[in-house]
Amino acid sequence: MWEYLVAYVVLRYSLKRPVSYQVKLHGNWAIRRSACTGLLFSAVAVGEEVIYRQVWFTIFSAHWGLEASVTLLLSSLAYGANHSSFGSRSVVGKLGSGMIYGWLYVLSDHCIFVPITTHVLQNLCLIVIFGERK
């Protein structure tokens, strides 16, 4: 929901007019509800969390000695930038969700399964909400 809230605020203030409350999935996605789609979206979430949380935090915090807050910001910026093919609004929304996943990682004492679980659940919700889109 954080991504949708951020996207609404960005749209509202960039367009300088009220925004439709209709939530849409980006036009590049064609989703069919299936076990394969669920596994694919889950695998993507696992990969992103391992890279943007576990690997980045290990490199920047443990090896380079950066503060957790700096590492959180850098990993979230990279996670957002990773979604640039979906446009600038998506980058901003993903920056927000990246911050949430990162805080979950930090608050769980660097247990990667916490952000993985939340990210997988978010992706599975997308399949349920936007499934059967052609």
C-alpha positions as CSV (number, residue, x, y, z in Angstrom):
1,M,0.0,0.0,0.0
2,W,3.0,2.3,0.6
3,E,3.9,2.2,-3.1
4,Y,0.3,3.2,-4.0
5,L,0.2,6.0,-1.5
6,V,3.5,7.4,-2.7
7,A,2.4,7.1,-6.4
8,Y,-0.8,9.0,-5.5
9,V,1.1,11.8,-3.8
10,V,3.6,12.1,-6.7
11,L,0.8,12.2,-9.3
12,R,-1.4,14.5,-7.3
13,Y,1.3,17.1,-6.9
14,S,2.9,16.7,-10.3
15,L,-0.4,17.0,-12.2
16,K,-1.7,19.7,-9.8
17,R,-5.2,18.2,-10.0
18,P,-7.2,15.5,-8.4
19,V,-6.1,12.0,-9.4
20,S,-8.4,9.0,-10.2
21,Y,-8.5,6.5,-7.4
22,Q,-8.4,3.6,-9.9
23,V,-5.4,1.5,-9.2
24,K,-3.8,0.0,-12.3
25,L,-0.9,-2.3,-13.0
26,H,1.8,-1.0,-15.3
27,G,1.0,-1.6,-18.9
28,N,4.2,-3.8,-19.4
29,W,2.8,-6.5,-17.2
30,A,0.5,-9.2,-18.5
31,I,-0.4,-11.4,-15.5
32,R,-2.2,-14.7,-15.5
33,R,-3.1,-16.4,-12.2
34,S,-1.1,-19.6,-12.2
35,A,1.4,-21.5,-10.0
36,C,4.1,-20.6,-12.5
37,T,3.4,-16.9,-12.2
38,G,3.3,-17.2,-8.4
39,L,6.7,-19.0,-8.4
40,L,8.2,-16.4,-10.8
41,F,7.0,-13.4,-8.8
42,S,8.2,-15.2,-5.6
43,A,11.6,-15.9,-7.1
44,V,12.0,-12.3,-8.2
45,A,11.2,-11.1,-4.7
46,V,13.7,-13.5,-3.1
47,G,16.4,-12.5,-5.5
48,E,15.8,-8.8,-5.0
49,E,15.8,-9.1,-1.2
50,V,19.0,-11.2,-1.1
51,I,20.7,-8.6,-3.4
52,Y,19.3,-5.3,-2.1
53,R,19.2,-6.2,1.6
54,Q,21.5,-9.0,2.5
55,V,24.4,-8.4,0.0
56,W,24.2,-4.6,0.1
57,F,24.0,-4.5,3.9
58,T,26.9,-7.0,4.2
59,I,29.1,-5.0,1.8
60,F,28.3,-1.5,3.0
61,S,27.8,-2.0,6.7
62,A,29.9,-5.0,7.6
63,H,32.8,-4.5,5.2
64,W,32.9,-0.8,4.6
65,G,31.6,0.3,8.0
66,L,28.8,2.5,6.8
67,E,26.0,3.3,9.2
68,A,22.9,1.2,8.8
69,S,20.8,4.3,7.9
70,V,23.2,5.2,5.0
71,T,23.2,1.6,3.8
72,L,19.4,1.6,4.0
73,L,19.2,4.7,1.9
74,L,21.7,3.4,-0.7
75,S,20.1,0.0,-1.0
76,S,16.7,1.5,-1.3
77,L,17.8,4.0,-4.0
78,A,19.4,1.1,-5.9
79,Y,16.2,-1.0,-5.5
80,G,14.1,1.9,-6.8
81,A,16.5,2.5,-9.7
82,N,16.2,-1.2,-10.6
83,H,12.6,-0.5,-11.5
84,S,13.3,2.5,-13.8
85,S,12.0,0.7,-16.8
86,F,8.5,1.2,-15.3
87,G,8.9,5.0,-15.1
88,S,9.8,7.6,-12.5
89,R,6.7,7.1,-10.5
90,S,7.5,3.5,-10.0
91,V,11.0,4.3,-8.9
92,V,9.7,6.6,-6.2
93,G,7.2,4.0,-5.1
94,K,9.8,1.3,-5.0
95,L,12.1,3.6,-3.1
96,G,9.5,3.7,-0.4
97,S,8.9,0.0,-0.3
98,G,12.7,-0.6,-0.4
99,M,13.0,1.5,2.8
100,I,10.3,-0.6,4.4
101,Y,11.9,-3.9,3.4
102,G,15.3,-2.5,4.6
103,W,13.9,-1.4,8.0
104,L,12.3,-4.9,8.4
105,Y,15.7,-6.4,7.7
106,V,17.4,-4.1,10.2
107,L,14.7,-4.5,12.9
108,S,14.7,-8.3,12.5
109,D,18.4,-8.3,13.3
110,H,19.3,-8.9,9.7
111,C,17.1,-11.9,9.2
112,I,16.6,-12.0,5.4
113,F,13.4,-14.1,5.7
114,V,11.4,-11.2,7.1
115,P,11.7,-8.9,4.1
116,I,11.6,-11.9,1.8
117,T,8.2,-13.0,3.3
118,T,6.7,-9.5,3.1
119,H,7.9,-9.0,-0.5
120,V,6.7,-12.4,-1.6
121,L,3.3,-11.7,0.0
122,Q,3.1,-8.3,-1.8
123,N,3.9,-9.8,-5.1
124,L,1.3,-12.6,-4.6
125,C,-1.3,-10.0,-3.7
126,L,-0.5,-8.3,-7.1
127,I,-1.2,-11.5,-8.8
128,V,-4.5,-11.9,-7.0
129,I,-5.6,-8.3,-7.5
130,F,-4.5,-7.9,-11.1
131,G,-4.6,-11.5,-12.3
132,E,-6.1,-12.5,-15.7
133,R,-4.9,-9.2,-17.2
134,K,-4.2,-9.7,-20.9
